[in-house]
Amino acid sequence: MKKRLALILPAALLLSAFVIAGSGRNTDNDIPAPPAIGATIEDFTLPDLDGTNRTLASIKGKNGSVILFIAVQCPVSNAYNERMEQLAQDFKAKGINVIGINSNSTEDAAAVKDHAAQHKFTFVILKDAGNKIADRLGATKTPEAYFIDGNNKLLYHGRIDNSKDPSGVNSSELRDALNLSLSGKPVEKTTATAFGCTIKRG
């Protein structure tokens, strides 16, 4: 019996070590919690798709910014391509800039640039190698939205609207947040759970 235990215990320990080591960083438990609503989002620097380093301060809008975590291959993110571009066009003149961030370790900058050109995105897209900004913001999905005001205060976090299919949209939480903020009113619904593909972390 003692001999059997002596053989079983090392094997069990080895198995548990393997499971822990092989778990990677794709579990939500490994990702920091997102900032609280009302928190200030600190400035950050990421390269754009031409490799030029851009700071949040240099590309944000005077009345705020929408940070969108997006993907090349995710069907949910792709279902929102036209809506994301329309959002950028509708609010740019109102002083709110859309900023796309691709944090997927499986999608390189060249693929992201080709995708952006194909879908005629006019908003700035940044490449988040190593997921440092996705981790800082606690982002887990594509698409996932963060709306910050002109002072970088987080006013809304979550989904763009309630349906991947445009014909099924009956609540547009992100647009509502932007419009309320522009009118000087508090955002009524500050969070709505994002849905889509998991951000692929390295």
N, C-alpha and C positions, 0 to 999 in steps of 0.2 A: 504493500500500500504506500509506504513512504517512498519507494522507488518510483511508483507511478506519479505521485504528487511532484516529485523532483523533476520528472520529465514534463508534466502538464504545465506547471507554473511558468517556467521559462518560455514555453510556447505561447501561453496566454499573454505574457508581458510583451513578447515580440509582436503578437498580433495587434494588441492595443496601441503599441508605438507606431505600427504601420498605419493603422486607421487614423491616428492623430496627424502623422506626417503627411498622409495622403489626402487630408481633408481640404487643403488649398484655402483660398480666400473667397470662395464663392458663396459661403453661407452667410446669411444675414447677421448671425451672431458675431462674426468677425468684423463687421462694418460699424464704425461709430454711429451713434444716433444723430439725426439731423439737427441743426441748430433750432432753438425754440423760436416760435413766431415772436417778432419784436427784437430778436438778436441782430447785432450788426455783423454783416459779412465783410471780413477783412479783404483788402486788396490782394490780388494774386496775379501771377504772370504765367502765361502758357504760350506756346508757339501757335501761330495760325497755320493754314495749310500750305503756305509758301515758306514756312520755317522762321518767320519773323516773330520775335517775342512781343506779346501784347499784354498790357496790364488791364485789369478790369477798369481802373480809373480812366484809361485812355479810350475805352470803347463804350462805356456806359452812357445811358441817356440822361439828360438833365432832370427828367421827371421819374427816372427809374430804368430798370433793366429786367428782362425776362431771360433767365438762364435755362436753356433746354438741353437736357442730356439726350442725345440722339444716336442713331446707329445706321450702318449701311445695310446690313442684312436682316434686321429685325422686321418682320411683316407688320407688327403693330406700329412701330416708329414710321415705317414707310407709308402706312395708311394715313398718317398725319402730315405728310410732306407738304401738300397743298395748303392745309390749314395753318401750318407753321409759317410758311412763306406769306400767306395772307395776313397773318397776325403781325409779322414784321412790317409789312407795307402799311397796314391800317394804323399802327401806333408810332411809327418812326416820326411822322410829322407832328405828333403830339408829345414828342420828347421822351418816348420809351423805346429803347433799343432791344432787339432780340439778339441773344448771343448763344450760338450752338456750341456744345462741347461733346466730343466723341471720346469716351474713356475706355472703349473696348480694346483689350489687349490683342484681340484677334483681327483687328481692322487697322491697317497702317495708314499713314497720312495720305499716301498716293491714292488708296482706295476711297478714302473719305473725300478727297478733292474731286475725283472722278464722279462720285455720287452727287456731290454738291453741284457740279457743272451740269450733270444730266438733269437734275431737278430744278435748275435755275434758281438756286438759293441766292438771295441778295444780302443776307445777314452774315456777320462774321462767324466763322466756325473755328474752334480751337481744338488742338489735339492734346489730350490729357494722358500722356504716357506715364505708366506707373500708378494711375488712378488717384493721384494726390488730391485733386480737387473733388472728385467723386467721393473719396473718403472723408474729406473735410466737411462736405455738405451732407454726407450720409445717403448719397444717391444709390439706388439699387436697380432702377428700371429705365428702359427706353420706350417711350418718351417719359420724362419726368421734369416738372417745371418748378422754378423758384422765381418769385417776383420780389424784387427789392426796390425800395424807393430811391429818390435821388441822393439820400444820405446812407445808402447801403443797408437800410433796415429791412429785414425780411417780413413781408406782409402776407405772402401766400406760398404754400408748398403743396405740390401734389400733381394731379392729373390736369390735362388741358381741358377736357370735357368728359362726358360720361360714356362715349361710345366710339369704338374703332370705326364703325360704319357711320359716315356722315348723316345718313338718313335717320339714324337712331338717336341723334343728339337732342336732348331736351334739357340739359343743364350745362352751361359753359362757365365753370367756376373761375378759370383763369381770366377770361375776358371780363367777367363781372368784377373781379378784383381790380383789374386795370382801370375800368371805367369808374368804379367807386373812388379809387385813389385820385384819379384825375379831377373828379368833381369835389375833392376835399372831404369826402366822407370815409368813415372807417370801413375796412373790408369786412363784410358780414360772415363769409365762409372762408376761414383762413387755411384750412387743410381739407384735402380730399384725396383718398388713397390712390397713388399712381398705379397703373397696370401696364403690362407690356413684357418685353424680354428682359432677362437678367443682364446687368452690365457684366461683361466678361473681364474679370480681374486676373492679373498675372500672378 
